[in-house]
Amino acid sequence: MKFQNEWPAYGAHDQLNNYIKGLFQTLPVFTSLQDDASVLNVYAGIQTFKIYSDVLIFGIGGSSLGGQALYALKNAGKPTLHFVDNIDPAAFLYQLNILDLKNTAIICISKSGNTAEPLMQLLLTVQQYEKQNIDWQKQCAVLTEPTDNALRLFAKKHRLLAFDHPTDIGGRYNVFTSVGAIIAGLCDFGFSKFRQGARDLIEKSDLTDLLQGAMHTAHIHKEQSINQSVMMVYSQYLELFSEWFCQLWGESLGKQHNNKRLGLTPVRALGAVDQHSQLQLYLDGPRDKFITFITVDSHKETDLVPATGIDHKSFKTLEGKTMGALFKAEEQGTFDTLKSNGCLLRKISLAQLNEYEMGELMAFYMIETMATAYLLGVDPFDQPAVEESKIRAMAYLENGK
């Protein structure tokens, strides 16, 4: 993973460096990376579900987004995973109706075990299995904290396969835990390599270099009123990673501190698609954005475009070129255009898209998020403002409103 930062380098920030070093030594998100045994037991324990053609994955937020990002890299072969992370009833019923439930397993993931959305999905799905007289218990598993929560009690009652979610790691930081392992085990994603990438980033990186983005983000947010963080990924396989980033960044940084409302709104963009939708805004619109390109040096390649026999410049430019060459040219052309127009930006380049580099990338963004939160003076591990909406929703449901 290489960085191209389009700003003068910041010097060492000793307080920030010491804070991050302290997290490496004490925060379960990082200390748990030293012991692969428990997560690899989950990886092995879910292997029996690979006999099914399809698997429904119920979960929302951190219980779903990290797994989706991993699955995007390894989504070939069976079983096919279906991440049902919304409660739109029309989409939910459509998903159930197109599957052969006898050959479809269920995994329900909820850290607290009391999250309304996956519990609703689980109960309604089980109802459909029972209507078809399917012995669903043998093809259903749950992953939740080892407490007397609703999901754990349901698993005990029906003698379901149950895995533990760590109690000391929050949902948006859980991709290196059992939550990531259960998805990796279903799709042959190299989870040990993934965790090794994270470990090597922590152990081998120069902290001042690693924290340049955090220092720059905090500075331009406070001093230049930059309030949007755009992630533009140049790989279809990283699109779901950018969704994971949006939760990590938004929930961690969007806080009030000293009567100020802080945080940069995360915006996801896909190259080259969003060159034709968002680029105009980035160039001519408000200069309130910090843009990060994430690129991959090595792509699978197509054949060369054959000659068409038509004398037209549009064809002549493409003839003898690969699709990858066009992709890289558009990526570089877009980056250089933004740079020449004075936009705030950087580029993070992956040598190739694999489990190891994905581990580095996801660990990096966790670290950058925590470091940015430290510099802004906010807590990156809570999300107090969203509780009101949950309370209101449950009250409305109970009262039939």
N, C-alpha and C positions, 0 to 999 in steps of 0.2 A: 504494500500500500504506500503510494507516494502522494505528497502534497505539493500543490502549486498555489501558493498564497500570494494574492495580488495586493500586498501591503508591506510596508517595512516591518521587519521582524521585531517583536516585543522582546525585551530583556527578561531574565528570570524573575519570576514572582515568587519569592521564597515562601510567603504565607500560603499562597495557593498550592504550590508544590507540596508543602508539608501536609496540607489538608488532604490532598489526593493520596499521598503516600499513606496517611493514616487510614483512609478508606480501604486501600489495598490490603492493609493488615488486619482490619477489624470488621469491615462490612461483609455480611454473608454473601452478597452478590458476587464478591471477588474471592473471599476465602473458600467458598464452596467449590471453586474451580480446581482446588488442589486435590480433591477426592472424587474420582470418577465412579467409584463402586456403586453408590446408591442410584445414580442416574442410569448407569449401564444395566442395572437390574431392571429398571423400568423398560429400557430399550429391549432387553431380552424378554421381559414378561409379556409384552404386547405382541410378540411374534405370532402367537396362536391366532390372532385376528387377521393374519394375512391370507387365510384360507377363503375369506369372503371377497366378493368382487367389488364391493363398495363399503365405505365406512362413513357414517354421519358423525361429524364433529360438532358438538354443541358447546358454545362458549362465546364470550363477548369481550372486547377490549384486549387486555393482556392475556386472557385465556385463549385467544384465537389468533391475533395478529402476528405474533412471533412465529407460531407454527405455520401460518400461511406463507410467511417469507421463506422459511426453510423448504416447504413443499414446492414452492415455485422453482427451486433448483433441481428437484428430483421427482417430477410428477409423471414420469413415464412408468408404464407397467401397472400391475395390480397390487393391492386394491386401489381403486380410485377414491380419493378423499373428497368429501363434500363439507366445506366449512359453512355451517349454518349459523351465522352470527347476527342475524336480525330477526325481528318478530313480525315482519310484514306477513299477515296470514295468507295472502294469495301466493306469495313466493314460497312460503313454507309448505303449503298444501301441494303446490306444483312439484316441489322437490320430492315429497313422499310418494306422489302418484307415479313418478317416472322410474322409481326404483323397485327392484324385486326384493321385498323386505326379507324374504327367507334367506337371501344371500347378502344381506346388508347388516353390518355391525353398527353399534352405537357407542360413542365415547362422549361422556359429558364432563366438562372441565369447569370448575369454579373454585377459586381460592377459598372464599368464605364458605362455600357450600350453600349459601342462601340467596344467591343472585336470581332474581325473578325470571329473567329471560331464558337462560338455559334450563331452569327447572320447568318452566312452561313448555318448552320444546320437548324435553324428555317425557313429561307426563302424557302429552298429546301423541307422541310417537309410540310410546308403549301401548296406549289405547288402540292405535291402529294395528300393531302387532297382535294384540289379543283378539281383535275382531277377525283376524285371519288365522287364529289358533296357532300362532307361532310361539315356540318355546324361547322367548326373547332373552331370558335371564343369562343363558350361556353365551350370548353374543352382545352383551352390554357390559361396559366398564365405566368406572368413574375415576376422576382425579380431583382430590380436594384435601383440605387440611384434615389432620387426624384429630378432629374434635367432634362433639355431638351436634354437628350442623345438619341441616335438612337433607343434603345430598348423601352424607355419610350414613345417616339413619335409614335412608331409602336403600342404600347399598346393603346394609346389614339385614334389613327385612327380607330382601330378595336374594341375598347371598351372591352379590355381584362381585366381579373382579374389581378391586379397589387399590388405587395408588395414592401415595401421599404427596400433597403440595407442601413445600416448605412453609412454615409459619412465619419465618423472618425475612422473606423476600417478597416484595410487592409485585403485583401482576405485570406491570410494564417493564419490569427488570427480570422476568423469570425465564427467558428463552434458553438460558444455559442449564436450567434445572430439569426436573421431571416433565415439565410442560413441553419443553422442546424435545426431550428424549422420546416421549410417547409418539409424537408425530414422526420423528426421525426413524424410529423402529418400524414404522409402517411403510416407509418409502425408501428404505436403504440409504438414508442420508448418513454420511460419516460423522457421527456425533462426537467421537473422540477427537477427530481432526478439527472439528468446529471448536471444541473447547480448548484444544491446543493452540489454535490461532489466537484466542482471547488471552490465554496464559502468556504466550510469547510477546504479545503487544504490551502487556503489563510489566513483564520482567525485563524486556530488552529495549524499550523505547526511552528516549530522552524526554523527560517530562516537559521541559520548556518548549521543545519542538511540538510535542503532542498537544499542548494546551494553547497554542497560538490562536486557534479558532475560537476558543472560549474567551480569551482575553480580548480578541478583536470584536467578537459579538457583543460582549458586555460594554465595551467602550462605545461602539457606534450606536447601541441602543440608548445609552444614557446621554451621550454627547451630541448625537446627530439625529435622534428620534427615528432611527431605523426600527421598524416594528413588524417586519415580515421576513421570515426565513424560508427561502425557496430552495427546495431540493429538486434538481433536474437530473434524472437518471437516464443514462444512455445504455439501457439494456432492458428489454421487456421483462426479463427475469428478476429485475430489481424493483419493479413497480410496487409489489406488495411489501417489499422492504421499506419503501418510502411511506406507505400507510402506517407501518409499525413505528417509523420515526415520528410521524405526526402525533400519535398518542404519547410517545415518550416525551417529546419536546413540549407539546401543548399542556399536558397535565402537570409536568414538572416545573415549568417556568411561569405559567400564567397565574400570578399571585399578587396580592396586595402587600406592600411593605412601606412603613412610614407614611401612610396615607397616599401612596402612589400605586397606580396600577401598572404592573410590569409584565413583560413577556413579549416574545415575537411570535406572531401567528405563523404556524407551519403551513407551507404551501407545497404541494407535490406537483411535479411536472414530468412528463415523459418525452424524451427526445427520440425520434425527431418529430413526433406527433404534435407536441405543444409549441413547436416553432410556428405552427400554423394556427395557434389559438391564443397563447399567452405572450409570445415574444414581443409583439407590438406594444403591449402594456409595459413590459419591462424596459423597453427602449424609450418610449415617448411618454409614459405615464409617470406618476409620482416616484421620486427617488427615495422610497422608503423600504427598499428591499436589499437583503444580503443573499446572494445567489451562490449555491454550491452545485457544481457539476460533479456527478459521480460517473466515471467512465471505466470501461474494461478494455485493456490493451489487446487481448487476443479473443477473437470471435470465431465461431464456425464460419466457413466460407462457402460461397456459392460458386457456380461456374462463371466463366467470363460471359458477358453479354455478347451474343453473336451479331454479326453485321446484318443490317436490315435491307441494304440495297436502296435505301431511301435517302436522298440528299437533303437532310435537315439537321441543323445544328443540335437540336434536342436529342436526336438519336446518335449523332456522331460523338457527342460528349460521353455517352454511356457505353458505346461499343468498345469491347476489349477490357471493360472494367467489371469488378465484382460488386455485389450489393454491399459488402463490408467496406469497400473503398468509398462508396457513396456515403455510407453511414458515418465513417470517420471524418470525411470531408465536411459534412454538414455539422457534425459535433464541433470540429475545430473552427469552422467558419462562424458558427453561432457564438462560441466562446470569445473569439477575437473581436467580433462585432460588439458584444457587450462591453468588453474591455476598452475598445477604442472610443466607446460612447460614455466612458466614465462610470459604469455601473460597478458596484461593490461585489466582488466575486472571488471564488477560488475553485480549484479542481482537485478532486481526490481520485487517483487512478488505481485500479486493481489490475495486477498482472494478468489474472484470469479469474473467472467466476467459479469458485469451488468452495468446499466446506471450510477449509482453512482460512481463506481470505474473507469469507462471510463472517467467521468468528472474530477476526480482527476488526472488521468494519462495525459489527454490532457492539462489540466491547468499546471501541473508540467512541461511538455515539453516546453510550451510557456515560463514559468518563467526561466527554465534552459537555453533556447535559448537566452533570453534577458540578463540574467546574464553573460553568456559566451561572448556575443557580447560586453558588458560593459568592461569586463576584457581584451578583445582583442583590444578595442578602435574603434569598427566599429558600424555602425548604423543598428540595426536589423529590421528596418521598411521600408527600400527602396530596390530597385533592379535596380540601374541605368544602369548596363552593358547590360541588355537584351534589352534596348530600341533600340539599333542600329539594331538588327536583325529584330525587328518589322518594323522599318522604311524601311529597305531594302526590306523586304517581300512585303510591300504594294506598294513600288515603282516598283518592278518587276511585280506585279500583274497589276498595272495600265499601264505599258509599254508593257505588253504581253511578258515579258522575260521568 
